[in-house]
Structure formats: structure tokens, C-alpha cells
Amino acid sequence: MPAVIEVDNLRKSYGAFVAVDGITFAVQSGECFGLLGPNGAGKTTTIRMLYGFTPRDSGSLRLFGTPCDGAWRLLKGRIGICQQENNLDPDLTVRENLEVFAAYFNLPAAVVHERVASLLRFTALEGREQAGVRDLSGGLMRRLVLARALINEPQLLILDEPTTGLDPQSRHQLWSRLDELKGRGLTTLLTTHYMDEAQRLCDRLVIMDQGRILVEGAPRDLIRQHVGESVIEVVAACDDLRRLVQERALDYEDLGPRLVIYSGDGESLYRELLAEHCHEGCMLRPATLEDVFLRLTGRELRE
């Protein structure tokens, strides 16, 4: 079975600015695949090329084993898109937003009626179908955008930062819905700035920066490869501790007063440091995908 998405040496520039610089990856059927990166890394440009909104400069792109050139009309009927910005029609009700969008796919009225009812149940929007979009909370709007993206029963769901701005309850509720879709075998492409979200949802992912892919793999494998099993954070590191990590050639980052030490045997090292070098502000925690992200892309702010 061919991959659902096959990207080979994909490139896109805007004048002298190179947004996507020759990236290659594939997404298999049933996977949740993540595109991660800081602002300006090229994620959104990549996403827009994948659903035909932005033309690519060069490279090949295949969806469902089909070259995209000349086949976009057919392919778009098999894709659902949950865009980053809220582009619901504010003059329509919840139900009307779904029904109007369904008309783009020429679905029979009976099918539309059945799917709208099913999606309202799935996204827990029952009882709000006559509510105006302006009356919905941010979480309810995101659930409606997800429902709309599923109206054509897509084989590929593209999610561009689906939980940005949501409170923790709304995020977890949306995660639960995405877990259900994954259980049904739906292939998902996800971009997000929340590393815990990517670590929880993604089977595999890439981390991009400056238009290029830095790493690719399963979240757990990337954490072990680039950070280790655990992290020791020292809030106010003394000079003796800095000398110790250098003499032992420990893997660490010096962040001014704070020291971050990456270790595969964190517990024994933590006990030693706590007894001899860290009298306050020393913490041992499991390594996370966020540690990998920050090590690879840096800690400076991006515009």
C-alpha cells in the first residue's frame, strides 16, 4: 500500500526568502504524523502545499499514491482540513455551517442530514445546532471546525495548530476526539506548538527549522537519542557544580544561573548533586519532547 503522503525534495521561496528548503518525508496510512518547528520554520507553507493552496516551486508531491499535479480536484475530496484560523461563517448557525460546507462535496441531502447529526454527537455539539457561531466559546468553535473538516469523511485529516488558545479542558476533549479518529484508522497530519500534544498524539514526527528537517522519528526515540531518560535542573548552579559537569563530560546546557543536565542515570546523579552541590532549587524530571525541541532549535525568541 502506498504512503498517504509522499513528499520528495519539496521547495518553496518567496523572493529571496526560502520558506521550505528541500524537505522529504512520508506519512503512512493510519498514522498521526507531526510537523513541529518554531515560528517561521516552514510548517504552514508545507501544509498549504499539501492541500493545494500554495503552489510549490519544485519537488514532487503524491497523495494516496497519486501525483498531485492535475489531480487536485479529485484529491481534495479525500482530505479534511482543520485550519489554524477560525474561518467559520459568523452569519450562520452551527448546523448551517456544516450543511453549507457539505454542499461543496455534492453530497445527497439524506447523507448530509445523517452526517451532520453524527458529527454533532461526535463533537459534543448536540443541543447547540441552532446557536450562532458568535455565541460559541473558543473550544466549541474548534470542535465545530473539526466537525466541518470531517463532513466529507476524509481519508486524510490535516490539523494546523488545532488547540491553540484553548483551555486545558477543551484541549483534552479535542485530544479525546482525535484519539477516536485514530482508532478508526484515519491518517492525520498535525502541526502544533504544544510539545506535550505532539508527544501524546503523534506516532512519528519531524522537527523543522529554517525550512529544513532537523530530525525525524517517534517521540520516545527522539527523546532518548537527543536528551536521554531524565533531566536535572539546577536553579542557581555554583562554580563547583559547573566544574564537576565539565570534568565528567556530562551532557548539559548552561543557561546563566540555571544549569540543565541531561542524563541516562538521572536518579543516582541527582542524589549526589543534591547531597554535595545543590542546596536549593534542584529538580529531577523525565525528559520530554520539549527538551528535544529546545536543544535542536534553540531557546531564543522568534518573530
C-alpha positions as CSV (number, residue, x, y, z in Angstrom):
1,M,0.0,0.0,0.0
2,P,1.5,3.4,-1.0
3,A,2.0,6.1,1.7
4,V,-0.9,8.5,2.1
5,I,1.6,11.5,1.8
6,E,4.9,11.3,-0.1
7,V,7.0,14.4,-0.2
8,D,10.3,14.5,-2.0
9,N,12.7,17.5,-2.1
10,L,9.8,20.0,-1.7
11,R,10.8,23.6,-2.1
12,K,9.1,27.0,-1.8
13,S,10.5,30.5,-1.9
14,Y,9.1,34.0,-1.6
15,G,11.6,36.2,-3.4
16,A,14.9,35.7,-1.7
17,F,13.3,34.1,1.4
18,V,13.4,30.3,1.3
19,A,10.4,29.1,3.3
20,V,10.7,25.3,2.6
21,D,14.2,24.1,1.5
22,G,14.1,20.6,0.0
23,I,12.2,18.5,2.6
24,T,11.4,14.8,2.2
25,F,9.1,12.7,4.3
26,A,6.3,10.2,4.0
27,V,3.1,9.5,6.1
28,Q,1.8,6.0,6.3
29,S,-1.9,5.0,6.4
30,G,-3.4,5.3,9.9
31,E,-0.5,7.3,11.3
32,C,-0.7,10.6,13.2
33,F,2.3,12.4,11.9
34,G,3.6,15.7,13.3
35,L,5.2,18.8,11.8
36,L,7.0,20.7,14.5
37,G,9.1,23.8,14.4
38,P,9.4,27.4,15.7
39,N,7.7,30.3,14.1
40,G,9.0,30.7,10.5
41,A,10.2,27.1,10.3
42,G,8.1,26.4,7.2
43,K,5.3,24.3,8.7
44,T,2.3,26.3,7.5
45,T,3.8,26.7,4.0
46,T,4.3,22.9,3.8
47,I,0.7,22.3,5.0
48,R,-0.6,24.7,2.4
49,M,1.3,23.0,-0.4
50,L,0.0,19.6,0.8
51,Y,-3.6,20.6,0.2
52,G,-3.0,22.7,-3.0
53,F,-3.5,26.2,-1.6
54,T,0.1,27.2,-2.2
55,P,1.9,26.1,-5.4
56,R,5.3,24.5,-4.9
57,D,8.4,25.7,-6.7
58,S,9.9,22.3,-7.2
59,G,10.0,18.8,-5.8
60,S,7.4,16.0,-6.0
61,L,4.2,15.5,-4.0
62,R,2.0,12.5,-4.1
63,L,-1.2,11.9,-2.1
64,F,-2.7,8.4,-1.9
65,G,-0.1,7.3,-4.4
66,T,-1.3,9.8,-7.0
67,P,0.8,12.7,-8.3
68,C,-0.9,15.9,-7.3
69,D,-0.3,17.8,-10.5
70,G,-3.6,17.8,-12.4
71,A,-5.5,15.8,-9.8
72,W,-6.2,18.4,-7.1
73,R,-10.0,18.4,-7.7
74,L,-10.2,14.6,-7.1
75,L,-7.7,14.6,-4.2
76,K,-9.3,17.4,-2.3
77,G,-12.5,15.4,-1.9
78,R,-10.4,12.9,0.1
79,I,-8.9,15.5,2.5
80,G,-10.3,17.2,5.6
81,I,-8.6,20.5,6.7
82,C,-8.8,22.0,10.2
83,Q,-7.1,25.3,9.7
84,Q,-5.3,27.4,12.3
85,E,-7.5,30.4,12.0
86,N,-11.2,30.4,12.7
87,N,-12.9,30.7,9.3
88,L,-16.4,29.7,10.2
89,D,-19.2,31.7,8.7
90,P,-20.3,34.0,11.6
91,D,-23.7,34.7,10.0
92,L,-24.7,31.0,10.1
93,T,-25.7,28.7,12.8
94,V,-23.7,25.6,13.9
95,R,-25.9,23.3,11.7
96,E,-25.8,25.7,8.7
97,N,-22.0,25.9,8.8
98,L,-21.9,22.1,8.4
99,E,-24.7,21.9,5.8
100,V,-23.3,24.7,3.6
101,F,-19.8,23.2,3.7
102,A,-21.2,19.7,2.8
103,A,-22.7,21.3,-0.4
104,Y,-19.1,21.7,-1.8
105,F,-18.9,17.9,-2.0
106,N,-22.3,17.4,-3.8
107,L,-23.5,15.1,-1.1
108,P,-27.1,13.9,-1.2
109,A,-29.4,15.7,1.3
110,A,-30.1,12.4,3.2
111,V,-26.4,11.8,3.6
112,V,-25.8,15.3,4.8
113,H,-28.6,15.1,7.3
114,E,-27.2,11.8,8.7
115,R,-23.5,13.0,8.8
116,V,-24.4,16.4,10.4
117,A,-26.3,14.6,13.2
118,S,-23.4,12.1,13.7
119,L,-20.8,14.8,13.8
120,L,-22.8,16.9,16.2
121,R,-22.8,13.9,18.5
122,F,-19.1,13.1,18.0
123,T,-18.0,16.7,18.8
124,A,-20.5,17.1,21.7
125,L,-22.3,19.9,20.0
126,E,-25.8,18.4,20.2
127,G,-28.3,20.9,21.5
128,R,-26.3,23.8,20.0
129,E,-27.0,23.2,16.4
130,Q,-29.2,26.4,16.2
131,A,-26.7,28.5,18.0
132,G,-24.9,31.3,16.1
133,V,-21.2,31.0,15.7
134,R,-20.6,34.3,17.5
135,D,-22.2,32.8,20.6
136,L,-19.8,29.9,20.8
137,S,-16.7,29.7,23.1
138,G,-13.3,29.1,21.6
139,G,-13.4,25.5,22.5
140,L,-16.8,25.0,20.9
141,M,-15.6,26.8,17.7
142,R,-12.6,24.5,17.4
143,R,-14.9,21.4,17.8
144,L,-17.1,22.8,15.0
145,V,-14.1,23.4,12.7
146,L,-13.2,19.7,13.3
147,A,-16.7,18.6,12.6
148,R,-16.7,20.6,9.4
149,A,-13.4,19.0,8.3
150,L,-14.9,15.6,8.7
151,I,-18.1,16.2,6.8
152,N,-16.8,14.5,3.6
153,E,-15.5,11.5,5.6
154,P,-11.9,12.2,4.6
155,Q,-9.1,9.7,4.4
156,L,-6.5,12.3,5.4
157,L,-7.1,14.9,8.1
158,I,-4.8,17.9,8.2
159,L,-4.8,19.8,11.6
160,D,-2.9,23.1,11.7
161,E,-2.5,24.0,15.4
162,P,-6.0,22.8,16.3
163,T,-5.8,23.6,20.0
164,T,-4.1,27.0,20.1
165,G,-5.8,29.3,22.6
166,L,-7.9,26.6,24.2
167,D,-8.1,26.0,28.0
168,P,-6.9,22.6,29.3
169,Q,-10.3,21.0,29.5
170,S,-11.1,21.9,25.8
171,R,-7.7,20.7,24.7
172,H,-8.1,17.3,26.4
173,Q,-11.6,17.0,25.0
174,L,-10.3,17.6,21.5
175,W,-7.5,15.1,22.1
176,S,-10.1,12.5,23.0
177,R,-11.9,13.1,19.7
178,L,-8.6,12.7,17.8
179,D,-7.8,9.5,19.6
180,E,-11.2,8.1,18.5
181,L,-10.4,9.1,14.9
182,K,-7.0,7.5,15.1
183,G,-8.7,4.3,16.4
184,R,-10.8,4.3,13.3
185,G,-7.7,4.3,11.1
186,L,-7.8,7.9,9.9
187,T,-4.5,9.3,8.8
188,T,-3.7,12.6,10.4
189,L,-1.1,15.3,9.8
190,L,-0.7,17.6,12.8
191,T,1.2,20.9,13.4
192,T,1.3,22.2,16.9
193,H,3.4,24.4,19.2
194,Y,2.4,22.2,22.2
195,M,5.1,19.6,22.7
196,D,3.0,17.6,25.1
197,E,0.3,17.4,22.5
198,A,2.7,16.1,19.9
199,Q,4.3,13.7,22.3
200,R,0.8,12.3,23.2
201,L,-0.8,12.2,19.7
202,C,2.0,11.6,17.2
203,D,3.3,8.2,16.1
204,R,6.1,9.9,14.3
205,L,7.1,13.5,13.6
206,V,9.7,15.8,12.1
207,I,11.2,18.9,13.7
208,M,11.8,21.7,11.2
209,D,13.8,24.9,11.3
210,Q,14.6,27.4,8.6
211,G,12.7,25.4,6.1
212,R,14.7,22.2,6.6
213,I,14.0,19.0,8.5
214,L,16.3,18.5,11.5
215,V,15.2,15.1,12.8
216,E,12.5,12.6,12.2
217,G,11.3,9.7,14.3
218,A,8.9,8.5,17.0
219,P,8.7,11.0,20.0
220,R,10.1,8.4,22.5
221,D,13.0,7.5,20.2
222,L,13.9,11.2,19.6
223,I,13.9,11.9,23.4
224,R,16.2,9.0,24.1
225,Q,18.5,9.9,21.2
226,H,18.9,13.7,21.8
227,V,18.3,14.1,25.6
228,G,18.3,10.8,27.5
229,E,15.9,9.4,30.0
230,S,16.0,12.2,32.6
231,V,16.8,15.9,33.2
232,I,18.2,17.6,36.2
233,E,17.5,21.3,36.5
234,V,19.6,23.4,38.9
235,V,18.2,26.8,39.5
236,A,21.3,28.5,40.9
237,A,24.3,26.5,39.9
238,C,27.6,27.1,41.8
239,D,31.1,27.1,40.3
240,D,31.9,23.8,41.8
241,L,29.0,22.2,40.1
242,R,30.0,23.7,36.7
243,R,33.5,22.3,37.1
244,L,32.1,18.9,38.0
245,V,29.9,18.6,34.9
246,Q,32.8,19.7,32.7
247,E,35.3,17.3,34.3
248,R,32.9,14.4,33.9
249,A,32.0,15.5,30.4
250,L,28.3,15.4,31.3
251,D,25.7,16.5,28.7
252,Y,24.4,19.8,29.8
253,E,23.3,23.3,28.9
254,D,24.5,26.4,30.8
255,L,21.7,28.9,30.9
256,G,23.3,31.6,33.1
257,P,22.3,31.0,36.7
258,R,20.4,27.8,35.7
259,L,22.0,24.5,34.7
260,V,20.2,21.8,32.7
261,I,21.9,18.4,32.9
262,Y,20.8,15.5,30.6
263,S,21.4,12.1,32.0
264,G,20.6,8.4,31.3
265,D,21.1,7.6,35.0
266,G,19.5,10.7,36.5
267,E,18.5,9.3,39.9
268,S,21.9,8.5,41.2
269,L,23.5,11.7,39.8
270,Y,20.6,13.7,41.3
271,R,21.2,12.2,44.8
272,E,24.9,13.0,44.5
273,L,24.3,16.6,43.4
274,L,21.6,17.2,46.0
275,A,23.9,16.0,48.8
276,E,27.1,17.8,47.7
277,H,26.3,20.7,45.3
278,C,22.7,21.7,45.2
279,H,21.4,23.0,48.5
280,E,18.2,24.5,46.9
281,G,16.4,24.6,43.6
282,C,17.4,21.2,42.2
283,M,14.8,19.1,40.4
284,L,14.9,15.7,38.7
285,R,12.2,15.1,36.0
286,P,11.7,12.8,33.0
287,A,13.0,14.1,29.7
288,T,10.3,15.4,27.3
289,L,9.9,16.2,23.6
290,E,10.1,19.9,24.6
291,D,13.7,19.3,25.7
292,V,14.5,17.9,22.3
293,F,12.8,20.8,20.6
294,L,14.7,23.4,22.5
295,R,18.1,21.7,22.1
296,L,17.6,21.4,18.3
297,T,16.0,24.8,17.6
298,G,17.5,27.0,20.4
299,R,15.9,29.0,23.1
300,E,15.9,32.4,21.6
301,L,12.6,34.1,20.8
302,R,11.4,34.0,17.2
303,E,9.3,36.7,15.4
